[in-house]
């Protein structure tokens, strides 16, 4: 798992918390960045805490 910055990691954590508060595991939208439009989506998949190390590989 690689993050561009702490800002991205913090933003993803806040987004995850907001989705879970609404009992949602998926969201998508269109965003504009640097003058271009992008389709952005996030999908939450619960993982077993015992398998966490497998998901932390850079």
DRENKE-394463 format. One record per residue (C-alpha): x negated, y negated, z negated. Coordinates in steps of 0.001 Angstrom, whole numbers, plus 524288, in hexadecimal, padded with zeros to 5 digits. Layout:
N
+-------+-------+-------+
:     X :     Y :     Z :
+-------+-------+-------+
:     X :     Y :     Z :
...
+-------+-------+-------+
REM end
This chain:
58
+-------+-------+-------+
:     X :     Y :     Z :
+-------+-------+-------+
: 80000 : 80000 : 80000 :
: 7FA25 : 7F310 : 80419 :
: 7FF46 : 7E57B : 80163 :
: 7FBB4 : 7D90F : 8088A :
: 7FBDE : 7D161 : 7FBE9 :
: 8018D : 7D0BC : 7EE48 :
: 80BE4 : 7C7C0 : 7F3F3 :
: 810B8 : 7D29A : 7FCF2 :
: 81085 : 7DCA7 : 7F1F8 :
: 81809 : 7D372 : 7E8F9 :
: 821DD : 7D057 : 7F3B2 :
: 82431 : 7DEB9 : 7F685 :
: 825FD : 7E17D : 7E80E :
: 8300C : 7D688 : 7E6DD :
: 83709 : 7DB36 : 7F31D :
: 8377A : 7E90B : 7EDBF :
: 83D12 : 7E44B : 7E0DC :
: 8476D : 7DC4F : 7E80C :
: 84B58 : 7E7D1 : 7F09B :
: 84C5A : 7F10F : 7E510 :
: 8546B : 7E716 : 7DD86 :
: 85E26 : 7E7D7 : 7E8C7 :
: 85CFC : 7F6BA : 7E913 :
: 85737 : 7F5FB : 7F6C2 :
: 84BAB : 7FD6C : 7FC50 :
: 84ACF : 7F6F3 : 809A8 :
: 84B03 : 7E947 : 80F67 :
: 847C8 : 7E366 : 81C86 :
: 84794 : 7D5C6 : 82226 :
: 84175 : 7CD41 : 82C97 :
: 836B4 : 7C40E : 82847 :
: 82EE8 : 7B96F : 82F0A :
: 82062 : 7B858 : 82C72 :
: 81641 : 7B099 : 83405 :
: 82041 : 7AD4C : 83E6F :
: 8242E : 7BB6B : 8415B :
: 82FF6 : 7C34D : 83D1F :
: 82E76 : 7D08A : 836B1 :
: 837C7 : 7DAEE : 8320C :
: 83421 : 7DE1E : 82407 :
: 8392F : 7E97B : 81C19 :
: 836AD : 7EFC7 : 80F0C :
: 83A96 : 7FD69 : 80AD7 :
: 83904 : 80222 : 7FCF0 :
: 835B2 : 8106D : 7FAC3 :
: 83464 : 8150A : 7ECB9 :
: 8281A : 81CE3 : 7EA19 :
: 824C6 : 82675 : 7DF5C :
: 81BF1 : 81FDD : 7D555 :
: 81340 : 82BEB : 7D58D :
: 810E0 : 82990 : 7E420 :
: 80D9C : 81B31 : 7E24F :
: 7FF09 : 81D32 : 7E4C8 :
: 8021F : 8228D : 7F25B :
: 808B4 : 815B1 : 7F5D5 :
: 7FDD9 : 80CE5 : 7F0B3 :
: 7F3C0 : 81087 : 7FB05 :
: 7EDC4 : 804E2 : 8022B :
+-------+-------+-------+
REM end
